[in-house]
């Protein structure tokens, strides 16, 4: 969240962080006007829109680079937006990237706190910077048992009764070929060079959709991975959510880029939206940790899991 989002009306200064933190809209306007608007003869709103547009384009460029490096096409994929800022920008990125669907998870602003915790990696000095073809497996294996108790004491603290620590996997090797560091599982038994090279090749192919024969792989480090909380699959929703038009909780002034002025849009409280709720943009969906912007040309729908689905139609701006 930036001063620009506040000036554009995307954030309610009285509801930020559930109303626990007050925001200074006038101060944000002054900052944008003095730093940008006055120099470029722009209103605070247009200056704020320029800031947000730069942020959105930087995000889209990073997504394109990541997709190209991974050998995938973003077309036809779903953008998942979580955290405090992503739902504010989520609807603009599909337009820039050429995709049609966005998913805002339930409790998007706190999603990271709800994910399974506890993957830790620790380095083993005997394993660093060695060409795999000349790797001394015996020396590395001799050093590993003496390190195990110390590593386990750090990675696996005493279990909490409510969340007992399950057994973990203890062999991860970070390996690299020029510019590509990949973590692979070490074979518990067998020929470490051949098996690990095959694991590296398989992992590389899954990530980049190809293999490079004859590559000289280098080991970087060895560590341990241990999940501290179990992974629980979400229960499927019961039946199909009946679609219905959601009633807004209020209205607010939000900047419309095409009109270059503030317009009044519907504001919806996410906590009151039931599965099946449908919202036509432009609108804002607010929650304690973030806000979801539904621009004109987009529709929002709450699915059976409580996630918001954003889909753009032909009216969405290019």
LOKE-243703 format. One line per 4 residues: their letters; for each residue x, y, z of N, C-alpha, C. Coordinates in steps of 0.05 Angstrom, whole numbers, plus 5000, padded with zeros to 4 digits. Example, Ala and Ser with C-alpha at 12.3 -4.5 7.8 and 13.67 -1.06 7.14 Angstrom:
BEGIN
as> 5264:4886:5156:5246:4910:5156:5264:4934:5156; 5257:4955:5142:5273:4979:5143:5258:5001:5157 $
END
This chain:
BEGIN
xxxx> 5017:4976:5000:5000:5000:5000:5018:5025:5000; 5011:5044:4983:5027:5069:4981:5009:5093:4985; 5021:5117:4987:5006:5142:4988:4988:5144:4964; 4997:5133:4941:4981:5135:4916:4954:5121:4920 $
xxxx> 4954:5097:4932:4929:5082:4936:4910:5098:4954; 4921:5112:4973:4904:5128:4991:4891:5151:4976; 4907:5165:4960:4897:5188:4945:4877:5179:4924; 4880:5156:4912:4862:5146:4892:4836:5135:4903 $
xxxx> 4834:5134:4930:4810:5125:4943:4808:5095:4946; 4829:5080:4940:4829:5051:4942:4830:5042:4971; 4840:5058:4988:4842:5052:5016:4826:5072:5033; 4810:5061:5051:4795:5079:5069:4813:5085:5093 $
xxxx> 4820:5111:5097:4839:5117:5119:4828:5111:5146; 4802:5107:5149:4791:5101:5176:4789:5071:5181; 4793:5055:5160:4790:5026:5163:4816:5011:5160; 4838:5025:5155:4864:5011:5150:4872:4995:5175 $
xxxx> 4880:4970:5170:4888:4952:5192:4865:4949:5212; 4841:4947:5201:4817:4943:5218:4811:4968:5235; 4821:4991:5226:4815:5016:5240:4835:5022:5263; 4855:5005:5266:4874:5009:5288:4896:5030:5281 $
xxxx> 4900:5035:5255:4921:5054:5246:4907:5075:5229; 4909:5100:5237:4898:5122:5222:4917:5131:5200; 4906:5138:5176:4923:5146:5154:4917:5175:5147; 4937:5190:5138:4935:5218:5133:4932:5223:5103 $
xxxx> 4907:5225:5094:4902:5229:5065:4912:5256:5056; 4909:5276:5071:4918:5303:5064:4948:5303:5061; 4962:5290:5080:4991:5289:5078:5000:5273:5053; 4986:5252:5046:4993:5237:5022:4989:5254:4997 $
xxxx> 4968:5269:4996:4963:5287:4973:4985:5308:4971; 4993:5319:4994:5014:5340:4993:5040:5328:4984; 5047:5304:4993:5072:5291:4985:5072:5286:4955; 5050:5275:4944:5050:5269:4915:5050:5295:4899 $
xxxx> 5036:5315:4908:5035:5340:4893:5062:5354:4893; 5076:5355:4915:5102:5368:4916:5124:5353:4902; 5123:5326:4904:5145:5310:4893:5141:5305:4863; 5115:5303:4854:5110:5295:4826:5092:5315:4812 $
xxxx> 5068:5320:4824:5048:5336:4811:5058:5364:4802; 5071:5378:4821:5080:5406:4815:5101:5406:4793; 5117:5386:4792:5139:5385:4771:5128:5377:4744; 5106:5362:4743:5096:5353:4717:5069:5365:4710 $
xxxx> 5060:5384:4726:5034:5398:4722:5011:5378:4722; 5012:5360:4742:4991:5340:4745:4976:5344:4772; 4951:5337:4772:4936:5337:4797:4947:5315:4815; 4942:5317:4841:4951:5295:4859:4940:5268:4850 $
xxxx> 4915:5267:4840:4904:5242:4832:4918:5231:4807; 4924:5247:4787:4939:5237:4764:4967:5230:4771; 4980:5244:4790:5006:5237:4799:5005:5210:4813; 4985:5206:4829:4981:5180:4843:4977:5158:4823 $
xxxx> 4960:5163:4803:4955:5142:4783:4981:5135:4768; 4998:5155:4762:5023:5149:4749:5041:5131:4766; 5041:5136:4792:5057:5119:4810:5046:5090:4809; 5020:5087:4812:5008:5060:4812:5012:5046:4785 $
xxxx> 5011:5062:4763:5015:5049:4737:5044:5039:4734; 5063:5054:4745:5090:5044:4744:5094:5019:4760; 5081:5018:4784:5083:4994:4800:5070:4970:4786; 5047:4975:4774:5033:4953:4759:5050:4943:4736 $
xxxx> 5062:4961:4721:5078:4952:4698:5104:4938:4707; 5115:4947:4729:5139:4932:4740:5131:4904:4748; 5108:4901:4761:5099:4875:4769:5094:4857:4744; 5081:4869:4724:5076:4853:4699:5102:4845:4685 $
xxxx> 5121:4863:4685:5147:4857:4672:5161:4834:4687; 5160:4835:4714:5173:4813:4729:5159:4787:4724; 5132:4787:4721:5118:4763:4715:5125:4752:4687; 5128:4770:4668:5136:4761:4641:5164:4748:4641 $
xxxx> 5183:4761:4655:5210:4750:4657:5209:4723:4670; 5195:4720:4692:5193:4694:4706:5181:4673:4688; 5160:4680:4673:5147:4661:4655:5166:4652:4633; 5181:4672:4622:5200:4665:4600:5222:4647:4610 $
xxxx> 5233:4654:4634:5254:4638:4645:5244:4609:4652; 5219:4606:4658:5208:4580:4664:5197:4566:4640; 5198:4579:4616:5189:4567:4592:5159:4562:4590; 5143:4581:4602:5114:4577:4602:5101:4602:4590 $
xxxx> 5076:4599:4582:5060:4621:4571:5039:4629:4592; 5037:4654:4598:5018:4662:4619:4989:4662:4609; 4985:4661:4583:4958:4661:4572:4942:4637:4583; 4918:4642:4591:4901:4620:4601:4906:4612:4630 $
xxxx> 4924:4626:4643:4930:4619:4671:4915:4637:4690; 4914:4630:4715:4900:4645:4735:4920:4659:4753; 4917:4685:4757:4934:4701:4774:4924:4699:4803; 4940:4690:4822:4932:4689:4850:4945:4713:4865 $
xxxx> 4929:4729:4876:4938:4754:4889:4933:4752:4919; 4955:4754:4935:4952:4753:4964:4971:4772:4977; 4968:4777:5002:4984:4797:5016:4967:4822:5019; 4979:4843:5030:4965:4868:5034:4962:4885:5009 $
xxxx> 4982:4883:4990:4982:4901:4967:4971:4888:4942; 4975:4862:4938:4968:4850:4913:4939:4853:4904; 4919:4850:4923:4892:4854:4914:4886:4882:4903; 4901:4902:4912:4898:4929:4902:4906:4931:4873 $
xxxx> 4925:4915:4864:4936:4916:4837:4927:4893:4819; 4913:4874:4831:4909:4848:4817:4894:4851:4791; 4874:4869:4789:4858:4871:4765:4873:4884:4742; 4893:4900:4748:4907:4914:4726:4927:4895:4712 $
xxxx> 4938:4876:4727:4958:4858:4715:4947:4840:4694; 4922:4829:4696:4912:4813:4674:4910:4828:4648; 4903:4854:4649:4902:4870:4625:4930:4873:4613; 4950:4877:4630:4978:4880:4620:4989:4853:4610 $
xxxx> 4981:4831:4622:4993:4805:4616:4976:4789:4597; 4951:4797:4591:4935:4783:4573:4922:4758:4585; 4916:4758:4610:4901:4736:4623:4874:4746:4632; 4856:4728:4638:4828:4735:4642:4818:4730:4670 $
xxxx> 4833:4716:4687:4821:4708:4713:4841:4713:4735; 4830:4724:4757:4846:4729:4781:4832:4716:4805; 4848:4705:4823:4837:4693:4848:4848:4708:4872; 4831:4719:4889:4839:4732:4914:4831:4713:4936 $
xxxx> 4851:4699:4948:4844:4678:4968:4830:4690:4992; 4814:4673:5005:4802:4681:5031:4824:4688:5051; 4821:4709:5066:4841:4720:5084:4867:4726:5069; 4864:4739:5046:4887:4744:5028:4910:4760:5043 $
xxxx> 4902:4779:5060:4923:4794:5073:4939:4779:5094; 4928:4756:5103:4941:4740:5123:4947:4712:5113; 4948:4708:5087:4951:4682:5076:4977:4669:5084; 4999:4684:5085:5025:4673:5092:5025:4662:5121 $
xxxx> 5009:4674:5138:5008:4664:5166:4992:4638:5167; 4976:4632:5147:4960:4608:5147:4973:4585:5133; 4995:4590:5119:5008:4568:5105:5024:4550:5124; 5028:4525:5116:5044:4507:5133:5071:4518:5138 $
xxxx> 5080:4519:5163:5105:4532:5170:5126:4511:5175; 5152:4520:5173:5173:4504:5184:5193:4493:5165; 5195:4501:5139:5215:4491:5122:5241:4507:5127; 5262:4493:5137:5287:4506:5143:5309:4492:5128 $
xxxx> 5329:4508:5120:5352:4497:5107:5378:4507:5120; 5396:4489:5125:5421:4496:5138:5444:4485:5121; 5465:4500:5119:5488:4493:5103:5506:4472:5116; 5517:4456:5100:5538:4437:5109:5564:4445:5095 $
xxxx> 5583:4455:5109:5607:4466:5097:5622:4446:5080; 5621:4421:5087:5635:4401:5071:5623:4396:5044; 5600:4409:5039:5586:4403:5014:5587:4426:4994; 5602:4447:5000:5600:4472:4984:5620:4472:4961 $
xxxx> 5611:4484:4939:5628:4491:4917:5646:4467:4908; 5633:4447:4898:5648:4424:4887:5635:4415:4862; 5651:4409:4841:5640:4398:4817:5630:4370:4823; 5605:4365:4815:5593:4339:4822:5609:4316:4811 $
xxxx> 5621:4319:4788:5636:4297:4776:5660:4290:4793; 5671:4309:4809:5694:4304:4826:5687:4306:4856; 5661:4302:4862:5652:4305:4889:5661:4282:4907; 5671:4289:4931:5680:4268:4950:5657:4261:4968 $
xxxx> 5641:4242:4959:5617:4234:4974:5624:4223:5002; 5646:4208:5003:5653:4195:5029:5660:4217:5049; 5675:4237:5042:5682:4259:5060:5657:4274:5070; 5638:4279:5051:5614:4294:5058:5597:4277:5077 $
xxxx> 5595:4251:5072:5579:4234:5089:5591:4231:5116; 5617:4232:5118:5630:4230:5145:5624:4254:5161; 5622:4277:5148:5616:4302:5163:5587:4305:5171; 5570:4292:5156:5541:4296:5161:5531:4285:5188 $
xxxx> 5538:4260:5196:5527:4250:5221:5534:4268:5245; 5559:4279:5246:5566:4296:5268:5550:4322:5268; 5541:4330:5245:5525:4355:5243:5496:4351:5250; 5486:4327:5247:5458:4322:5249:5446:4331:5276 $
xxxx> 5457:4323:5299:5445:4332:5324:5443:4362:5327; 5464:4376:5318:5464:4405:5320:5443:4417:5301; 5442:4407:5277:5422:4417:5258:5393:4411:5268; 5389:4387:5278:5362:4380:5287:5354:4398:5311 $
xxxx> 5372:4405:5328:5365:4422:5351:5356:4450:5342; 5366:4459:5319:5358:4485:5309:5333:4483:5292; 5332:4463:5275:5310:4460:5256:5285:4450:5270; 5288:4432:5289:5265:4419:5302:5265:4426:5332 $
xxxx> 5253:4448:5340:5251:4455:5368:5232:4436:5382; 5232:4437:5409:5213:4420:5423:5185:4423:5413; 5170:4402:5409:5143:4404:5397:5124:4418:5416; 5106:4433:5404:5085:4446:5419:5062:4426:5420 $
xxxx> 5050:4421:5443:5029:4400:5445:5007:4403:5424; 4999:4427:5418:4977:4431:5398:4986:4426:5370; 5012:4429:5364:5023:4426:5338:5048:4409:5339; 5046:4383:5343:5070:4366:5345:5085:4366:5318 $
xxxx> 5112:4366:5320:5129:4366:5297:5131:4338:5285; 5122:4335:5260:5124:4309:5247:5153:4303:5238; 5159:4278:5232:5186:4272:5222:5191:4287:5196; 5216:4294:5191:5222:4310:5168:5241:4297:5149 $
xxxx> 5244:4309:5126:5263:4299:5106:5290:4312:5111; 5311:4296:5110:5337:4306:5118:5358:4307:5097; 5351:4308:5072:5371:4309:5051:5363:4327:5028; 5373:4351:5028:5369:4370:5007:5396:4380:4997 $
xxxx> 5399:4379:4971:5424:4389:4959:5418:4412:4941; 5430:4435:4946:5427:4458:4928:5449:4456:4907; 5441:4454:4882:5460:4450:4860:5457:4472:4840; 5477:4477:4825:5476:4500:4806:5489:4493:4780 $
xxxx> 5477:4502:4758:5489:4504:4732:5488:4534:4726; 5505:4545:4710:5507:4575:4707:5480:4589:4709; 5476:4603:4730:5452:4620:4734:5428:4606:4745; 5429:4580:4750:5406:4565:4758:5412:4548:4782 $
xxxx> 5404:4557:4806:5408:4541:4830:5383:4526:4836; 5385:4500:4839:5361:4483:4842:5366:4464:4866; 5346:4462:4883:5348:4443:4906:5337:4416:4897; 5352:4395:4902:5343:4368:4895:5347:4350:4920 $
xxxx> 5332:4329:4921:5334:4310:4942:5358:4291:4937; 5375:4287:4957:5397:4268:4954:5386:4240:4957; 5397:4221:4942:5388:4194:4945:5397:4182:4972; 5379:4169:4987:5387:4157:5013:5408:4136:5009 $
xxxx> 5407:4122:4987:5426:4101:4981:5433:4103:4951; 5453:4089:4943:5460:4088:4915:5484:4106:4908; 5488:4108:4882:5512:4123:4872:5505:4152:4872; 5518:4168:4889:5509:4195:4894:5513:4213:4870 $
xxxx> 5534:4209:4854:5539:4227:4831:5518:4222:4810; 5515:4197:4801:5496:4192:4780:5468:4197:4787; 5459:4188:4811:5432:4192:4820:5425:4221:4824; 5444:4236:4836:5439:4264:4841:5439:4280:4815 $
xxxx> 5456:4273:4796:5456:4287:4771:5429:4282:4756; 5419:4258:4758:5393:4252:4746:5371:4267:4759; 5372:4270:4786:5352:4285:4801:5353:4314:4793; 5378:4325:4789:5381:4352:4780:5369:4356:4753 $
xxxx> 5375:4337:4734:5364:4340:4707:5334:4339:4707; 5322:4321:4723:5293:4319:4724:5280:4344:4735; 5292:4355:4756:5281:4379:4769:5284:4403:4750; 5307:4405:4736:5312:4427:4717:5291:4425:4694 $
xxxx> 5286:4401:4685:5267:4397:4663:5239:4405:4671; 5231:4399:4696:5204:4406:4706:5201:4437:4707; 5223:4451:4715:5222:4480:4718:5225:4494:4692; 5242:4484:4674:5248:4499:4649:5241:4485:4624 $
xxxx> 5227:4462:4626:5216:4447:4604:5237:4437:4584; 5261:4433:4593:5282:4422:4576:5305:4412:4593; 5322:4397:4581:5347:4388:4593:5371:4398:4576; 5393:4402:4589:5418:4409:4575:5438:4387:4579 $
xxxx> 5443:4371:4558:5461:4348:4561:5489:4357:4566; 5504:4340:4581:5532:4345:4586:5538:4369:4604; 5519:4379:4619:5523:4402:4635:5541:4395:4659; 5559:4413:4666:5577:4409:4689:5564:4421:4714 $
xxxx> 5552:4404:4730:5537:4413:4754:5555:4417:4778; 5550:4437:4793:5565:4443:4817:5547:4442:4842; 5557:4429:4863:5542:4428:4888:5548:4454:4904; 5528:4465:4916:5531:4490:4931:5531:4484:4961 $
xxxx> 5511:4470:4970:5509:4464:4999:5490:4441:5003; 5491:4431:5027:5472:4410:5035:5458:4420:5061; 5433:4413:5063:5418:4422:5087:5396:4403:5094; 5378:4412:5111:5356:4396:5121:5330:4411:5117 $
xxxx> 5309:4396:5111:5283:4407:5110:5264:4393:5129; 5249:4408:5144:5232:4396:5164:5206:4412:5167; 5183:4400:5159:5158:4414:5163:5150:4414:5193; 5144:4437:5203:5136:4439:5232:5106:4438:5236 $
xxxx> 5091:4443:5215:5062:4441:5217:5052:4423:5194; 5032:4407:5198:5023:4390:5177:5007:4406:5156; 5007:4395:5131:4992:4407:5109:4964:4395:5110; 4944:4412:5112:4916:4403:5113:4902:4412:5087 $
xxxx> 4891:4393:5073:4876:4400:5049:4849:4412:5056; 4842:4432:5041:4816:4446:5046:4793:4428:5038; 4773:4428:5054:4749:4411:5048:4734:4424:5025; 4725:4408:5006:4710:4420:4983:4684:4433:4992 $
xxxx> 4676:4454:4979:4651:4467:4987:4627:4449:4983; 4607:4452:5000:4583:4435:4999:4564:4447:4978; 4561:4433:4955:4543:4442:4934:4554:4465:4919; 4538:4476:4901:4545:4499:4885:4534:4524:4897 $
xxxx> 4551:4545:4899:4541:4570:4911:4522:4583:4891; 4498:4590:4901:4478:4603:4884:4486:4632:4879; 4488:4639:4854:4497:4666:4848:4475:4686:4855; 4483:4708:4868:4464:4729:4875:4479:4756:4874 $
xxxx> 4464:4777:4869:4476:4804:4868:4481:4814:4897; 4505:4820:4903:4512:4829:4931:4503:4858:4935; 4492:4864:4958:4485:4892:4965:4509:4906:4977; 4515:4930:4967:4539:4944:4978:4534:4953:5006 $
xxxx> 4556:4956:5021:4555:4966:5049:4556:4996:5049; 4564:5009:5027:4567:5038:5026:4577:5046:4999; 4585:5071:4997:4596:5081:4971:4620:5099:4978; 4638:5102:4958:4663:5117:4963:4673:5130:4937 $
xxxx> 4687:5152:4939:4699:5165:4916:4725:5151:4909; 4727:5141:4884:4751:5127:4875:4758:5139:4848; 4784:5141:4842:4794:5153:4817:4789:5135:4794; 4777:5146:4772:4772:5130:4748:4792:5140:4727 $
xxxx> 4812:5123:4719:4833:5132:4701:4823:5142:4674; 4802:5128:4663:4792:5136:4636:4780:5164:4637; 4765:5169:4658:4752:5195:4661:4770:5217:4673; 4792:5208:4685:4812:5226:4698:4799:5242:4720 $
xxxx> 4781:5229:4735:4768:5243:4757:4758:5222:4777; 4750:5232:4801:4739:5214:4821:4710:5208:4814; 4701:5184:4818:4673:5176:4815:4665:5160:4839; 4639:5159:4844:4628:5144:4866:4624:5114:4858 $
xxxx> 4635:5096:4875:4633:5068:4869:4622:5054:4894; 4612:5030:4890:4601:5014:4911:4624:5002:4928; 4620:5001:4954:4639:4989:4973:4626:4965:4986; 4640:4942:4985:4629:4917:4997:4648:4908:5020 $
xxxx> 4635:4899:5041:4650:4887:5064:4654:4857:5059; 4679:4849:5055:4683:4821:5048:4673:4802:5070; 4673:4810:5094:4664:4793:5116:4635:4786:5114; 4619:4802:5100:4590:4797:5098:4583:4784:5072 $
xxxx> 4602:4779:5054:4596:4768:5028:4593:4737:5030; 4571:4726:5022:4567:4698:5023:4576:4685:4997; 4582:4659:4997:4588:4645:4972:4566:4649:4952; 4574:4655:4927:4555:4661:4906:4551:4691:4901 $
xxxx> 4561:4708:4919:4558:4737:4916:4572:4746:4891; 4557:4762:4875:4568:4773:4850:4568:4803:4851; 4591:4815:4842:4594:4844:4844:4604:4853:4816; 4591:4873:4806:4599:4885:4780:4616:4910:4785 $
xxxx> 4638:4912:4771:4656:4935:4774:4645:4959:4760; 4652:4983:4768:4673:4989:4788:4663:4986:4817; 4680:4975:4834:4673:4971:4862:4698:4966:4878; 4696:4968:4904:4718:4962:4923:4707:4942:4943 $
xxxx> 4723:4921:4947:4716:4901:4968:4737:4904:4990; 4728:4911:5014:4746:4918:5036:4746:4896:5057; 4769:4892:5069:4773:4874:5092:4794:4887:5110; 4799:4875:5133:4817:4888:5152:4845:4891:5142 $
xxxx> 4855:4872:5126:4883:4872:5118:4888:4884:5090; 4868:4886:5073:4872:4896:5046:4846:4905:5034; 4847:4913:5009:4823:4920:4993:4827:4908:4966; 4805:4898:4954:4806:4888:4927:4792:4908:4908 $
xxxx> 4807:4917:4888:4796:4936:4869:4783:4920:4846; 4758:4926:4841:4743:4913:4819:4738:4936:4798; 4754:4938:4778:4751:4961:4759:4727:4957:4741; 4720:4978:4726:4699:4976:4706:4707:4955:4685 $
xxxx> 4689:4939:4677:4695:4918:4658:4702:4891:4671; 4703:4891:4698:4709:4867:4713:4685:4859:4729; 4682:4833:4734:4662:4823:4752:4676:4807:4774; 4666:4808:4798:4676:4793:4821:4655:4773:4830 $
xxxx> 4665:4749:4838:4647:4728:4847:4660:4714:4870; 4645:4708:4892:4655:4694:4915:4648:4665:4912; 4669:4647:4911:4663:4619:4906:4657:4605:4933; 4654:4578:4931:4647:4563:4954:4668:4562:4976 $
xxxx> 4693:4568:4969:4714:4569:4989:4716:4596:5003; 4702:4616:4993:4704:4643:5003:4724:4659:4988; 4736:4648:4966:4755:4663:4950:4741:4682:4931; 4753:4704:4924:4741:4723:4905:4754:4716:4877 $
xxxx> 4737:4712:4858:4746:4708:4830:4740:4734:4814; 4760:4745:4802:4757:4768:4785:4760:4759:4756; 4740:4766:4740:4741:4759:4712:4736:4784:4695; 4751:4789:4675:4747:4813:4659:4731:4806:4634 $
xxxx> 4715:4825:4625:4699:4822:4601:4709:4840:4579; 4694:4842:4557:4703:4858:4535:4704:4888:4541; 4690:4896:4563:4689:4925:4569:4714:4933:4584; 4731:4914:4593:4755:4922:4608:4774:4938:4590 $
xx> 4786:4958:4601:4803:4976:4585:4829:4961:4578; 4840:4968:4555:4866:4956:4546:4889:4973:4554 $
END
